[in-house]
């Protein structure tokens, strides 16, 4: 790999490590500063060069690669994975323009000279593409490294452009046969991005588990996608979904009261309210909203080992410890019977807590006992009945209702199931024998996901609204994280440890660009010069750095300082005159031949810009989703928006709704 390590005014490849010198690094710390490299430089390229010095170099023609052997654990049996870094120059790319950049929201970036792919292959790929050779892994000669980066299903596949922008393309955990969990892989990728000082990383969130899209599941539970744990946030949506629409949809679904859901779900099926009551009884805190429910289920699922369980109160015979309760078991049992009979007499209608209390007082004079029983009975199974309790959203009072669930429960001796234990602190405890497993929690979570969050065609009310909002959340697919950006550095010149060196943050405004002669500037880079350097030397160093990063600037020549900074004549004046976040702005131009090459490359982009996209969802630009063009007006629309299903082929002849309605029937046609 060329142009990575700075030595005075020249750069060179990282040193090649012999096969016998292959080293093993700990997966848990790999990518942190000092593990293995001291990645303390200001630029992404310099930190990458330091890291690759520790890699095992693999030579393969135009595309070089490095490998790192990572130790997952030593006990009980040693486990290792291989991480490959593949350098892809623009000459080896089928498409120099990056579609990933366009979809995530920064498609106006200049074309870079190189990409650096970080890949942990799947077991199948390792078996097919790699062979053991002299103690190290090597690619067979008949295969090329380009095949590796083109394959799907890697445990990890992300790449960086040479300017520090990048994309996470693939992440697969244990469910796909990997030896690593999704969290382990993502932690590794996050450490690499942080340590290398990547700028921005984008991703298309297609993460799923057990048939559930995680950006919806975690969005409802936690208000952010699964990748939000590592700081990724909304970048752009598909089908016209904006950040405002996404946030509004997320908030509306998360805040749906479970009491409203109970009322509609009961009319559709009777199993859902039973499941809701199960998890409400497991929780020590009240589950009020849909967000509370899914967050609690994710919490207990993460706490339960695969072969362990959690106690559940359904159908348990539980006695209350008299040392923690001032009423005897006999009196509590009697109070429960009275409350149940009072609810039976209203023929399973919802009545207020006060009405239940008043009816029960005809038989139980101790109001403290009644309050204790009513507080503890909410959403509990008592014999063949479910005592449901919810807050009336209009009257703002607690209401109770009795539901017969005898046909949903296994046969029993019809004994009364009293309350869960309450300790002196008021927390629920259990001593029953029925248990809930990790697998059962996941199964129940999928049940709620399917019956509450998914589209409910033909069903009105709140379920229909939830389905529409869930669709908007799922259409928000592109997320990004800003790791390291020079604009966050208040100082635009830095005195480096070398003493006589000065770091200057600068960019080059390129004149005579391919589009309307507009001036374009790439992100700032830090160039290193002597404190007593002349402006000519600054120009030369800036040319070298930006030529190395950007294909469009391969022959750039810096001609002057930008208009607003004309007064700068010496390096020591720069800190005083560089204002705001601009740093040093230089003006440059490229040769005619390079301009022609750039114009050719952007020709396809201009065609895309000329393409009319007017979809009923509101989309005006390509977002990576499948589209179809009207054969009359040549307007493009999403296939989903015009009724073409995902698994159907695009019609050979297609007319949009507008053109179809305005066609004049021709009577002479057969």
Secondary structure, DSSP 4 states (H G I P E B T S, - for coil): --S-EEETTEEEPPPPPPGGG--EEETTTTTSTTSSS----SSHHHHHHHHHTTSEEE--TTS-EEEEEEEEE-SSS-EEEEEEEEEEEGGG-S-SS-HHHHHHT-TTPPPBSEEEEEEE--HHHHHHHEEEETTEEEE-TTS-HHHHHH-S--SEEEEEETTS-EEEEEE--GGGT-SS-HHHHHHHHHHHHHHHT--EEEEE---EETTEEHHHHHHHHHSS-GGGGGT-EEEE-STT--HHHHHHHHHHHHT-BHHHHHHHHHHH-SHHHHHHHHHHHH-SS---BHHHHHHHHHHHHHHS-TT-EEE--TT------GGG-SS-HHHHHHHHHHHHHHHHHTTT--EEHHHHHHHHTTT---HHHHHHHHHHHTTEEETTEEEEEEE-TTT--EEEEEEE-TTTS---------PPEE-TTS-EE---S-EEEHHHHHHHHHHHIIIIIS--TT--HHHHHHHHHHHHHHT--EEEEE---GGG-S-SEEE-TTSSEEEEEEEEEESS-TTTT--EEPPPEEEEEETT--HHHHHHHHHHHHHHHBGGGTT-EEEEE-GGGTT--SGGGHHHH--TT--EEEEEE--HHHHHHHHHHTHHHHHHHHS-B--TT---S--SS-EEE-TTT--EEETTTTT--TTSPPPSS---HHHHHHPPP-TT--
